[in-house]
Structures are given as C-alpha cells and as structure tokens.
Amino acid sequence: MKIDDIREYIVIINKGSGCLFQPEDDSYSYVLTAKHNIVNNNNQITELTRFVFRDKAWQPFVIEQFSDGEAYFPHPTKDIAIIKIPKIEGFDQIFRLDDFENDKTGYALCGYPGTRRAMANKYRIDIDVAILGTNNNQLREGIIPGNPGLEEVVGQSGGAIVKLKDGNLMLVGIQNKMVDAKNEQLGRIEFTTLDSFDEIILAHPDELSPLSPMHCKSFKYLKDQVMKLEGCFFDIHYTQQCLQDLTDEITQNPLTPQVIKNRLKERLLIHKENEASLYNKGLWAAWLELLIVLRVIGLKPKSEQELDEIFNQYRIIYSSSKQDWSFFIQDILRSDYKGLKEKACIIVCNERKPAKWTIGKGILQDIARKISKKEMTIDEGTAYRPLDAYKHIHLSAFQQNCIVAKEEEFKDFDNSNEDELFEKLKKEYENIINNN
C-alpha cells in the first residue's frame, strides 16, 4: 500500500467529505463523516459519491444507500456520524490507529474541499500533518503545513486523517473544522478520533458492528509485538524466534481476537477500564502471549467452550494504565472473578513493565479488607477466594522471570536441540504457574 491508495476511500457527502471503512461485519460497509455535513443539508444525504481510477481518469460512482431509512447514525452530542451502506468489495485495507501518543507526525488530511468541486481533480491531500493536544470540546487538534485558511479547507469536513505505517493505511480520525480562535495561526484543524465512533456503535449494537483494527481480526499482526525478551546480554534470539513463530500456528486457530472479544467482552478488562480498550493492541498482544505460553505447556484451545475453560483457569485482565500495577491493585480485586476455578491464575497486563512480577501471599488479604464485598464480582460462597486461592501474576513474568532473568541458560539453544528448548520453557512456565 502507498499513501495515494487512500484516495479511493475518500468520498463526497453533500458539501463535505467522508471516509469508507469496513467494519467487523462484512455484510455492509460504513462511511465515517462529520455530522454537520448532513445536518446543514436539511438532514438529508443528497450526494454520496466515490471515485475510482479507470481509463486513466478518476471516475465518479454514486454510492448506493439503504432504502429503509435506518442507515444514518449520528452521535447525539459530537459532530460525527456513521452512514451504513451496502457492502463495497475491496475496501478493507484501511485500519484504525488508536495508539498515536508517541507517533504524532507524518499524517495526511484527505478530502474534497469546496474550492475544487468545479475542477476535474476535486481531491486534495495535505501531507505532513501533525497531531497536537485535546481541546476542551473533546476534539483533537492538528496542524497542516503551509497554514491554509478556512476558504481552502472548507468542504474537507469529514475527510480522513491517515498515515502509512508498516505498509498499511491507518485511520486516526475524521476532520471536523478549523480551530475556533481569534488571531490564531492558520492551518489549525480539529478532528475526532475513532473511539468517539465506538460510542455510536455501542448505542446501536443490533444495527452496527465494531470498527475493528487489524490486530482484532488476526493475531498475525502482533507477531513482532510479543516475546521480545528485552534486556538480555547473551544472544537468545533463537528462543525469541521460536516463541514468536508459534504465532503462525495460532493464527490458524478459529479463536481469533474477534471471537474472544465477542465471547468475553468486558470480562477481559480490569474494573473501571473503558470499553474502548477492547480494541487496544496491548490487550491482544497479551492474549497472543498467553496463547503462546499455553501452547508450550500443551494447551491448544480451539472452540468457544474450550476458551471458557481456559479463561476460568488462566484469566487475563487488562488495563491501559502506564503506571505500575501496584497503583491499581484495588481495581484488580474489583474485577470479574466469576467462574474461576480454585487455584486459577489471574494474569494482569498493562502498558508498563512492573517493579515486581508476582504478588506475595498475604498481601491481597490486607488490601481487600477495605473493599466492600458488594463491590467484588465473584461467585457466591467464595467471597475470599481471590485472596487465598488464586495466584496473581503479571504477564511480563513469563518473559522476565522465566527467560530474561535466566538468559545464560538459553544462550546455547539452536535448531539442533530445539526439543530441549521447549522442554526447558515448559518447565519454567509450569513452575511459575504452580509455585507462585
């Protein structure tokens, strides 16, 4: 893919723009746009056009609309909307990007501004757009190089803010307007990130399906995100590669991230975690890492029933927090413990490596005394089981405790003794699971 490939995804909606997006349900497609493109046109969609490059020219095609009138889903308070349209084949190569806090440059704004509507080339792309902070109105701010004024940008509302990353087109948001400020530097825009579109979908669960990012469709996109084994001085690359290569086998498993998410939903998250985190890369990298560990110890769940069994024995709960897990231990204890087997493992994952990899016995008992029993989500009759019957391990322990801390024991493995490597890994994983 290249950045110019985004052009076929950008559409005209009335006097504004929009972006095609393929949701989780592949029986229909979406157009993501700014709500005011419809509101300012008497709440009607009178033009919905996409362009396809044919015969050495960009040809307009009217986008078919559903005739039952149940295809327009505006956000109740924010300037965004989803238009549900009949499936357009081949428009599934643009993915959402939610994690951009450390990746704020190199974006493009694409749309059909009013100044070009009379031209043969109606399309405009502004490159090297930078993402800035969040405004009080919950819109994100960005800056377009060259400081274009309102007269240049008007009509691009609803256009896409995208980036080419690792060969993939990544959508970060939909443009809404120029910044409302007097004596402001030109070129400042405001846009809405995709987690706000999730709010529309959550409000219409029977009509709309999620804007799943690529890592929610397949674990294969996360292979390089797991088992990094960082911090080693010895060369243990062979061990790392063998573990990551298990991803190839796991991707053939019918238990995709989508299936797991739809089956377990908010039970995957630590108490108070926003449901939008169900799409976070960190959550699904954690699940892939767990499936790798389970594969090593001989467990290969393939059905939803087997998934339930695994989840009741090895329960990953995720937080997007970048703090040490000690900061949200009470929220961990308020998370969903229902259905857990005795001696089950609670495997905590968040966006920071912990100072300690496991929680010592007796600590949780003292912490939980300040938590009302009514606040604990647990099976009846087992009010104290999370404290003295379950193990609590940070996911990082499977890398750090089992391998990195013992790196010298892994430096001599290669393809001549790979079976011994997996026996060693099995022993280390079972030891931390059973003896923590």
C-alpha positions in Angstrom: 0.0 0.0 0.0 1.0 3.6 -0.5 -0.5 6.9 0.8 -2.1 7.6 -2.6 -4.2 4.4 -2.2 -6.3 6.3 0.4 -7.9 8.3 -2.4 -10.5 5.6 -3.3 -11.6 5.5 0.3 -12.5 9.3 0.4 -16.0 10.2 -0.7 -18.1 13.3 -1.2 -21.1 13.7 1.2 -23.2 16.7 0.3 -20.9 19.7 0.7 -18.4 17.8 2.8 -16.3 14.6 2.8 -16.3 11.2 4.3 -14.2 8.0 4.5 -15.1 4.4 3.6 -14.4 1.9 6.3 -15.0 -1.9 6.6 -16.4 -2.8 10.0 -16.3 -6.2 11.6 -19.5 -7.4 9.9 -18.6 -7.9 6.3 -22.2 -7.8 5.0 -22.1 -4.0 4.8 -19.7 -1.1 4.8 -19.5 2.3 6.6 -18.9 5.9 5.6 -17.5 7.9 8.5 -18.1 11.6 8.4 -18.8 14.8 10.2 -22.5 15.1 11.3 -22.9 18.7 10.1 -22.5 17.6 6.5 -25.9 16.1 6.8 -27.5 18.5 9.4 -26.6 21.5 7.3 -28.3 19.9 4.3 -31.8 19.6 5.9 -30.7 16.3 7.5 -30.7 14.7 4.0 -28.0 12.8 2.1 -28.5 14.1 -1.4 -25.0 13.3 -2.7 -22.8 10.3 -1.8 -20.1 9.8 -4.4 -16.9 7.8 -4.5 -14.2 7.9 -7.2 -12.4 5.0 -8.9 -9.4 5.3 -11.2 -10.4 3.8 -14.6 -9.3 4.5 -18.1 -6.6 6.8 -16.9 -9.0 9.1 -15.1 -10.9 9.3 -11.8 -14.5 8.3 -12.5 -17.3 9.2 -10.1 -19.7 6.5 -8.8 -22.8 7.1 -6.8 -22.8 5.1 -3.6 -25.9 3.0 -3.2 -27.8 3.8 0.0 -30.1 1.5 2.0 -33.7 2.4 1.2 -35.3 1.7 4.6 -34.1 4.9 6.2 -32.2 3.1 9.0 -28.7 3.7 7.7 -27.8 7.1 9.3 -26.4 7.0 12.8 -25.4 10.4 14.2 -23.7 10.9 17.5 -26.1 12.6 19.9 -23.6 15.3 21.1 -20.5 15.1 18.9 -20.0 16.2 15.3 -19.7 12.8 13.8 -21.9 10.2 12.1 -21.8 6.7 10.6 -23.6 6.0 7.3 -24.3 2.3 6.8 -24.2 1.3 3.2 -24.4 -1.9 1.2 -21.1 -3.7 1.1 -18.4 -2.3 -1.2 -15.9 -5.1 -2.1 -12.2 -4.5 -1.8 -12.3 -1.6 0.7 -10.9 -3.5 3.7 -7.3 -2.3 3.6 -7.6 0.7 5.9 -7.3 0.1 9.6 -7.9 2.2 12.7 -5.0 3.6 14.7 -5.7 4.4 18.4 -2.2 4.4 19.8 -0.6 7.6 18.5 0.6 9.4 21.6 4.2 8.7 20.7 3.6 8.9 16.9 2.2 12.4 16.2 3.8 13.3 12.9 3.6 12.3 9.2 -0.2 12.2 8.8 -2.3 13.3 5.8 -5.6 15.1 5.6 -7.7 13.9 2.6 -11.0 15.2 1.3 -12.9 17.2 -1.3 -12.8 20.9 -0.4 -15.3 23.3 -2.0 -12.7 25.2 -3.8 -12.1 22.1 -6.0 -15.6 20.9 -6.6 -15.7 22.5 -10.1 -12.4 21.1 -11.1 -11.7 17.8 -12.8 -9.4 16.9 -9.9 -11.7 17.5 -6.9 -9.5 15.7 -4.4 -7.0 17.3 -2.1 -4.4 15.7 0.2 -2.3 17.7 2.7 0.7 15.8 3.9 3.0 16.1 7.0 0.0 16.9 9.2 1.0 16.8 12.9 -1.3 15.8 15.8 -1.4 18.1 18.8 -3.4 18.0 22.0 -7.0 17.6 23.0 -9.2 20.7 23.3 -11.9 21.3 25.9 -14.5 20.3 23.4 -13.0 16.8 23.2 -11.8 17.4 19.7 -8.2 16.6 18.9 -6.1 19.4 17.3 -3.8 19.1 14.3 -1.7 21.5 12.1 -1.5 21.5 8.3 1.8 22.7 6.9 1.6 25.9 4.8 -1.1 27.4 7.1 -4.1 27.0 4.8 -7.1 29.2 5.7 -10.7 28.3 6.1 -11.5 29.1 2.4 -9.1 26.3 1.4 -10.2 23.7 3.8 -14.0 24.1 3.9 -15.6 21.0 2.3 -12.9 18.7 3.8 -15.0 18.2 6.9 -15.5 14.5 7.3 -12.3 13.8 5.5 -9.8 11.3 6.8 -6.6 11.9 8.8 -4.5 8.9 7.9 -0.9 7.6 8.0 1.0 5.0 6.0 2.6 2.8 8.7 4.4 -0.5 8.1 2.8 -0.7 4.7 -0.7 -0.2 6.0 -3.1 2.7 5.7 -4.0 3.7 9.2 -7.0 5.9 10.0 -6.7 8.1 13.1 -9.7 10.3 12.9 -12.2 12.4 10.9 -11.7 16.1 10.4 -14.4 18.4 11.8 -13.4 22.1 11.3 -10.8 24.8 11.6 -9.9 25.8 15.1 -12.3 28.4 16.5 -10.0 31.1 17.8 -9.3 34.8 17.0 -5.9 35.8 15.9 -5.0 32.1 15.6 -2.2 30.7 13.4 -3.8 29.4 10.2 -3.6 25.7 9.4 -5.0 24.6 12.8 -7.8 21.9 12.4 -9.9 19.9 14.9 -10.8 16.3 14.4 -12.5 13.4 16.1 -10.7 10.2 16.9 -12.2 6.8 16.3 -13.0 6.0 19.9 -15.9 8.5 19.6 -17.3 6.5 16.7 -17.2 3.5 19.1 -19.8 5.4 21.2 -22.2 5.4 18.3 -21.7 1.7 17.7 -22.2 0.9 21.4 -25.5 2.8 21.3 -26.7 0.7 18.3 -25.4 -2.9 19.0 -28.1 -4.5 16.9 -27.6 -2.4 13.8 -23.8 -1.7 13.9 -20.7 -3.7 14.3 -17.3 -2.6 15.6 -14.6 -0.7 13.8 -12.1 -3.5 14.5 -8.4 -2.7 14.0 -6.4 -5.2 12.1 -5.0 -6.8 15.2 -8.6 -7.6 16.3 -9.1 -9.6 13.1 -5.9 -11.7 13.3 -3.1 -12.4 15.7 -0.7 -12.4 12.8 -0.4 -8.6 13.0 1.0 -8.9 16.5 3.8 -11.4 16.0 6.6 -8.8 16.4 4.9 -7.3 19.5 5.3 -10.3 21.7 8.1 -12.3 23.4 10.6 -9.5 22.7 12.9 -10.8 25.6 14.4 -7.4 26.1 17.3 -6.7 28.4 19.5 -9.7 27.6 23.2 -9.6 27.2 23.6 -13.1 25.8 22.3 -13.9 22.4 19.0 -15.7 22.9 17.5 -14.8 19.6 16.7 -18.4 18.7 14.5 -18.7 21.8 12.7 -15.5 20.9 12.2 -16.6 17.3 10.8 -20.0 18.2 8.3 -18.4 20.6 7.2 -15.8 18.0 6.9 -18.5 15.3 4.2 -20.2 17.3 2.1 -17.3 16.2 1.9 -18.8 12.8 0.2 -21.9 14.2 -2.1 -19.8 16.5 -3.4 -17.8 13.5 -4.8 -21.0 12.1 -6.9 -21.4 15.2 -10.6 -20.4 14.9 -10.2 -18.5 18.2 -9.4 -15.1 16.7 -9.3 -11.9 18.7 -12.8 -11.1 17.4 -14.2 -14.4 18.7 -12.5 -13.9 22.0 -13.8 -10.3 22.3 -17.3 -11.2 21.3 -17.4 -14.1 23.8 -15.8 -12.5 26.8 -16.4 -8.8 26.3 -15.8 -6.5 29.3 -14.7 -9.5 31.4 -11.4 -9.0 29.6 -10.8 -5.7 31.3 -9.8 -4.5 34.8 -12.5 -2.7 36.8 -13.2 0.9 35.6 -11.3 0.3 32.3 -13.1 2.0 29.3 -14.7 -0.5 26.9 -12.9 1.1 24.1 -9.8 -0.7 25.4 -11.3 -3.9 23.9 -9.6 -2.7 20.7 -6.2 -1.9 22.2 -3.2 -3.6 20.7 -1.9 -4.2 24.2 -4.8 -6.4 25.1 -4.5 -8.6 22.1 -0.7 -8.8 22.3 -1.3 -10.0 25.9 -3.7 -12.7 24.6 -1.3 -13.8 21.9 1.5 -14.1 24.5 -0.8 -16.2 26.8 -1.7 -18.5 23.9 2.0 -19.0 23.2 2.6 -19.9 26.8 -0.4 -22.3 26.8 0.8 -23.8 23.6 4.2 -24.5 25.2 2.7 -26.2 28.2 0.4 -28.3 26.0 -2.9 -26.5 25.9 -4.4 -25.6 22.5 -8.0 -24.3 22.9 -9.9 -24.2 19.6 -13.6 -23.9 20.5 -15.5 -21.3 22.5 -16.2 -24.0 25.1 -12.5 -24.6 25.4 -12.0 -20.9 25.6 -14.3 -20.7 28.6 -12.4 -23.5 30.3 -9.1 -21.7 29.7 -10.5 -18.3 30.9 -11.6 -19.9 34.1 -8.1 -21.3 34.7 -5.9 -18.6 33.3 -7.7 -15.2 33.3 -6.0 -12.3 31.7 -7.4 -8.9 32.8 -6.1 -5.8 31.0 -5.6 -2.1 31.9 -4.3 0.6 29.5 -2.6 2.2 32.5 1.0 3.2 32.1 1.5 3.1 35.9 2.9 0.1 37.9 0.2 -2.4 38.6 0.6 -1.7 42.3 -1.3 1.7 41.7 -4.5 -0.1 40.6 -4.4 -3.2 42.8 -7.8 -2.4 44.3 -9.3 -2.2 40.8 -7.8 -5.6 40.1 -9.6 -7.0 43.1 -12.9 -5.4 41.9 -12.6 -7.1 38.5 -14.6 -10.1 37.3 -13.6 -13.2 39.2 -16.8 -15.2 38.4 -16.4 -18.7 37.2 -12.8 -19.1 38.3 -11.5 -22.5 39.3 -9.7 -22.9 42.6 -6.0 -22.3 42.2 -6.7 -20.4 39.0 -4.2 -17.8 37.8 -5.1 -14.1 37.5 -2.7 -12.7 34.8 -2.6 -9.0 34.9 -1.4 -7.0 31.9 -1.0 -3.2 31.4 1.2 -0.8 29.4 4.2 -0.8 31.8 6.6 -3.4 33.0 6.1 -3.9 36.7 8.6 -3.5 39.5 7.5 -6.8 40.9 6.3 -9.7 38.7 4.2 -11.5 41.3 2.2 -10.7 44.4 3.3 -12.3 47.6 0.9 -14.3 49.8 -1.0 -12.4 52.4 -0.7 -9.0 50.7 -4.0 -9.2 48.9 -5.8 -10.2 52.1 -4.8 -6.9 53.8 -5.6 -4.8 50.7 -9.1 -6.3 50.3 -10.2 -5.6 53.8 -11.0 -2.0 52.7 -13.2 -3.3 49.8 -16.9 -3.9 50.4 -17.9 -7.4 49.5 -20.7 -5.9 47.3 -18.0 -4.3 45.1 -16.4 -7.7 44.4 -17.6 -9.6 41.3 -17.3 -13.1 42.5 -19.3 -16.4 42.7 -21.5 -16.7 45.8 -19.9 -18.5 48.6 -16.4 -17.7 47.6 -16.1 -14.2 49.0 -12.4 -14.6 50.0 -11.2 -16.9 47.2 -9.4 -14.1 45.2 -7.2 -13.6 48.2 -6.0 -17.0 49.2 -7.0 -19.4 46.4 -5.9 -17.6 43.2 -2.4 -16.7 42.0 -1.8 -13.2 40.7 0.9 -12.9 38.1 1.9 -10.0 35.8 2.1 -11.2 32.2 5.6 -9.9 32.0 6.7 -12.7 34.4 6.6 -15.2 31.5 9.3 -13.3 29.8 11.3 -11.7 32.6 11.3 -14.4 35.3 11.3 -17.4 33.1 13.7 -16.4 30.4 15.4 -13.0 30.7 16.5 -13.5 34.3 17.9 -16.9 33.3 19.3 -15.8 29.9 22.6 -17.8 30.3 20.6 -21.0 30.4 19.1 -20.2 27.0 22.2 -19.0 25.1 23.1 -22.4 23.7 19.8 -23.4 22.1 19.6 -23.7 18.3 18.0 -26.0 15.7 20.0 -29.0 16.9 18.3 -29.0 20.4 15.0 -27.3 19.8 13.1 -30.0 21.5 15.2 -29.5 24.6 14.4 -25.7 24.4 10.7 -26.3 24.5 11.1 -28.8 27.4 13.0 -26.1 29.3 10.4 -23.5 28.5 7.6 -25.8 29.6 9.3 -26.4 32.9 9.8 -22.7 33.6 6.3 -21.8 32.7 4.7 -24.5 34.8 7.0 -23.6 37.7 5.8 -20.0 37.9 2.2 -21.0 37.4 2.2 -23.8 40.0 4.6 -22.4 42.6 4.0 -18.7 42.7 
